[in-house]
């Protein structure tokens, strides 16, 4: 009996140890999955703000027309043409890359996984176009500051000066600037179309992105639910964040972690 009790005690100890290891591993795995969901929510929120900043910069850039028209300097007027752009940060993909390698990713529905891939494919395209725009800006001309002061030119006081009257170096800089801006306009519009495709209807309206929405695509104000949006493959940043919040809330462990 003593030996049987000892054997039972040993097996009970082993079982308790294995259960403790299993429980520790399980809870640690649940904690990591909840954290990956929360990291994704934060990343989507940050990307929404960065997209807002980038959209405002590009929209403003498209409205700069002073170097697209013939330059004429009225008598006694000094003209300064500045083209200095402070680019916002790239859109982040770190949390998504981490989520893809976690067990939580496989537990998401096929619709949610597909929407995430589509959403981040668009984000990747925005980042690549943004980098291309930076190369055009910095490699070709860089930050531009052209000052045209009639008092420094060889003309009679009170004479209007046209662009053809400017020194060759200034005319060449203006020509280079125009060429750079023509290249940028196409890139700007492409980025804004991508931004509009993953922005909520409210954000599209606030940023005045309606002209960049493709017919039959992009955010639809008449969508009935976030689930329908995910199934249709037309999810935007804010909807996806709400979907992930709902998924987190369904986990009982999220209340304790």
C-alpha positions as CSV (number, residue, x, y, z in Angstrom):
1,X,0.0,0.0,0.0
2,X,2.8,2.3,0.8
3,X,4.4,1.7,-2.6
4,X,1.1,2.2,-4.3
5,X,0.6,5.5,-2.5
6,X,4.1,6.6,-3.5
7,X,3.5,5.7,-7.1
8,X,0.2,7.6,-7.1
9,X,1.9,10.6,-5.5
10,X,4.6,10.5,-8.1
11,X,2.1,10.4,-11.0
12,X,0.0,13.1,-9.4
13,X,3.1,15.3,-9.1
14,X,4.0,14.6,-12.8
15,X,0.4,15.4,-13.9
16,X,0.4,18.6,-11.8
17,X,3.7,19.7,-13.3
18,X,2.6,18.9,-16.9
19,X,-0.7,20.7,-16.3
20,X,1.1,23.8,-14.9
21,X,3.4,23.8,-18.0
22,X,0.5,23.4,-20.3
23,X,-1.5,26.1,-18.6
24,X,1.5,28.5,-18.6
25,X,2.1,27.8,-22.3
26,X,-1.6,28.2,-23.1
27,X,-2.0,31.5,-21.2
28,X,1.2,32.8,-22.7
29,X,-0.1,32.0,-26.2
30,X,-3.4,33.7,-25.4
31,X,-1.6,36.8,-24.1
32,X,0.5,37.0,-27.3
33,X,-2.5,36.6,-29.5
34,X,-4.4,39.4,-27.7
35,X,-1.3,41.6,-27.8
36,X,-1.0,41.0,-31.6
37,X,-4.6,42.1,-32.1
38,X,-4.1,45.2,-30.0
39,X,-0.8,46.0,-31.9
40,X,-2.8,45.7,-35.1
41,X,-5.4,48.1,-33.9
42,X,-2.8,50.7,-32.9
43,X,-1.0,50.3,-36.2
44,X,-4.2,50.9,-38.2
45,X,-5.0,53.9,-36.1
46,X,-1.5,55.3,-36.7
47,X,-1.7,54.6,-40.4
48,X,-5.0,56.4,-40.6
49,X,-3.4,59.6,-39.2
50,X,-0.4,59.2,-41.5
51,X,-2.6,58.8,-44.4
52,X,-4.5,62.0,-43.4
53,X,-1.2,63.9,-43.3
54,X,0.0,62.5,-46.6
55,X,-3.3,63.2,-48.3
56,X,-3.3,66.8,-47.2
57,X,0.3,67.3,-48.4
58,X,-0.4,65.7,-51.8
59,X,-3.7,67.6,-52.3
60,X,-1.9,70.9,-51.4
61,X,0.9,70.0,-53.8
62,X,-1.5,69.5,-56.7
63,X,-2.8,73.0,-56.1
64,X,0.5,74.7,-56.4
65,X,0.3,76.3,-59.9
66,X,2.7,79.2,-59.7
67,X,5.5,77.4,-61.6
68,X,3.2,75.9,-64.1
69,X,2.3,79.3,-65.6
70,X,4.6,81.8,-67.4
71,X,6.4,83.8,-64.8
72,X,5.9,87.6,-65.1
73,X,7.4,89.9,-62.6
74,X,5.5,93.2,-62.2
75,X,7.7,96.4,-61.8
76,X,9.6,96.5,-58.6
77,X,8.2,93.1,-57.4
78,X,10.5,90.4,-56.0
79,X,9.2,86.8,-56.6
80,X,10.2,83.9,-54.4
81,X,9.3,80.3,-55.5
82,X,9.7,77.8,-52.7
83,X,9.2,74.1,-53.0
84,X,10.1,72.5,-49.6
85,X,8.2,69.4,-48.7
86,X,8.4,67.7,-45.3
87,X,7.3,64.1,-46.0
88,X,5.3,62.3,-43.3
89,X,6.5,58.9,-42.1
90,X,5.9,55.8,-44.2
91,X,2.8,53.7,-43.3
92,X,3.7,51.0,-40.8
93,X,3.4,47.3,-41.5
94,X,5.3,45.9,-38.5
95,X,2.3,44.7,-36.5
96,X,0.8,43.0,-39.6
97,X,4.1,41.1,-40.3
98,X,4.1,39.9,-36.7
99,X,0.4,38.9,-36.8
100,X,1.1,36.8,-39.9
101,X,3.6,34.7,-37.9
102,X,1.3,34.3,-34.9
103,X,-1.3,31.6,-34.2
104,X,-3.9,34.3,-34.0
105,X,-3.7,34.9,-37.8
106,X,-4.9,31.4,-38.6
107,X,-7.8,31.7,-36.1
108,X,-9.1,34.7,-38.1
109,X,-11.8,34.0,-40.6
110,X,-10.8,33.6,-44.3
111,X,-12.7,36.8,-45.1
112,X,-10.8,38.8,-42.4
113,X,-7.4,37.4,-43.5
114,X,-8.2,38.2,-47.2
115,X,-9.2,41.7,-46.3
116,X,-6.1,42.2,-44.2
117,X,-3.9,41.0,-47.1
118,X,-5.7,43.3,-49.6
119,X,-5.6,46.3,-47.2
120,X,-1.8,45.9,-46.6
121,X,-1.2,45.3,-50.2
122,X,-2.6,48.8,-50.8
123,X,-0.5,50.2,-48.0
124,X,2.6,48.6,-49.5
125,X,1.8,50.2,-52.9
126,X,1.3,53.6,-51.2
127,X,4.7,53.2,-49.5
128,X,6.4,52.3,-52.7
129,X,4.9,55.2,-54.6
130,X,5.8,57.5,-51.7
131,X,9.4,56.4,-52.0
132,X,9.3,57.0,-55.7
133,X,8.0,60.5,-55.1
134,X,10.9,61.2,-52.7
135,X,13.4,60.0,-55.3
136,X,11.9,62.3,-57.9
137,X,12.0,65.2,-55.4
138,X,15.4,64.8,-53.9
139,X,17.4,63.2,-56.7
140,X,16.2,65.5,-59.5
141,X,16.0,69.0,-58.0
142,X,15.7,68.8,-54.2
143,X,14.3,71.6,-52.1
144,X,13.8,74.5,-54.4
145,X,14.2,78.2,-53.5
146,X,14.3,80.5,-56.4
147,X,14.4,84.3,-55.9
148,X,13.8,86.6,-58.8
149,X,14.5,90.3,-57.9
150,X,14.1,92.8,-60.8
151,X,16.5,95.2,-59.1
152,X,19.3,92.7,-59.7
153,X,18.5,92.3,-63.4
154,X,19.7,94.5,-66.2
155,X,16.5,96.3,-66.9
156,X,15.2,99.8,-66.6
157,X,13.4,100.6,-63.3
158,X,9.6,100.1,-63.5
159,X,9.9,97.6,-66.4
160,X,7.9,94.4,-66.3
161,X,10.0,91.3,-66.7
162,X,8.8,88.1,-68.4
163,X,10.3,84.7,-68.0
164,X,12.1,85.0,-71.3
165,X,14.0,88.0,-69.9
166,X,15.4,86.0,-67.0
167,X,19.0,84.7,-66.9
168,X,19.6,81.3,-68.5
169,X,20.4,79.7,-65.1
170,X,17.1,80.9,-63.6
171,X,15.1,79.8,-66.7
172,X,16.8,76.4,-66.5
173,X,15.9,76.0,-62.8
174,X,12.3,76.9,-63.6
175,X,12.2,74.3,-66.4
176,X,13.7,71.6,-64.1
177,X,11.1,72.5,-61.5
178,X,8.3,72.2,-64.0
179,X,9.6,68.8,-65.2
180,X,9.8,67.5,-61.7
181,X,6.3,68.7,-60.9
182,X,4.8,67.1,-64.0
183,X,6.3,63.8,-62.9
184,X,5.1,64.3,-59.4
185,X,1.5,65.1,-60.4
186,X,1.0,61.6,-61.8
187,X,2.5,60.0,-58.7
188,X,0.4,62.3,-56.4
189,X,-2.8,61.3,-58.1
190,X,-2.0,57.6,-58.0
191,X,-1.3,57.8,-54.2
192,X,-4.5,59.7,-53.6
193,X,-6.5,57.1,-55.5
194,X,-5.0,54.4,-53.3
195,X,-5.7,56.5,-50.1
196,X,-9.3,57.0,-51.2
197,X,-9.8,53.3,-51.7
198,X,-8.9,52.4,-48.1
199,X,-10.4,55.5,-46.4
200,X,-13.8,55.6,-44.6
201,X,-16.6,57.7,-46.3
202,X,-16.2,60.3,-43.6
203,X,-12.5,60.6,-44.2
204,X,-13.0,60.8,-48.0
205,X,-15.4,63.7,-47.5
206,X,-13.2,65.5,-45.0
207,X,-10.1,65.2,-47.2
208,X,-12.1,65.9,-50.4
209,X,-11.0,62.7,-52.1
210,X,-14.2,62.1,-54.0
211,X,-12.6,62.9,-57.4
212,X,-10.1,60.1,-56.7
213,X,-12.6,57.3,-56.0
214,X,-12.9,54.8,-58.9
215,X,-16.5,54.2,-60.1
216,X,-17.9,51.2,-58.5
217,X,-15.0,50.9,-56.0
218,X,-13.9,52.4,-52.8
219,X,-15.9,53.2,-49.6
220,X,-19.6,53.0,-50.0
221,X,-21.7,55.1,-47.5
222,X,-24.6,52.7,-47.9
223,X,-22.8,49.6,-46.5
224,X,-25.0,47.8,-44.0
225,X,-22.3,46.3,-41.7
226,X,-18.6,45.8,-41.1
227,X,-19.0,42.1,-41.8
228,X,-20.6,42.8,-45.2
229,X,-17.7,45.1,-45.9
230,X,-15.1,42.4,-45.1
231,X,-16.9,39.8,-47.2
232,X,-17.1,42.3,-50.1
233,X,-13.3,42.9,-49.9
234,X,-13.8,46.7,-49.8
235,X,-12.8,47.2,-46.2
236,X,-11.2,50.4,-45.1
237,X,-8.7,51.2,-42.3
238,X,-11.3,52.2,-39.7
239,X,-13.6,49.3,-40.5
240,X,-10.8,46.8,-40.2
241,X,-9.8,48.3,-36.8
242,X,-13.4,47.9,-35.6
243,X,-13.5,44.3,-36.9
244,X,-10.3,43.5,-34.9
245,X,-11.7,45.2,-31.8
246,X,-14.9,43.0,-32.1
247,X,-12.7,39.9,-32.4
248,X,-10.8,40.8,-29.3
249,X,-13.9,41.4,-27.3
250,X,-15.2,37.9,-28.1
251,X,-12.2,36.4,-26.3
252,X,-12.8,35.9,-22.6
253,X,-9.1,36.3,-22.0
254,X,-9.1,39.9,-23.3
255,X,-10.9,40.8,-20.0
256,X,-7.9,39.7,-18.0
257,X,-5.0,40.8,-20.2
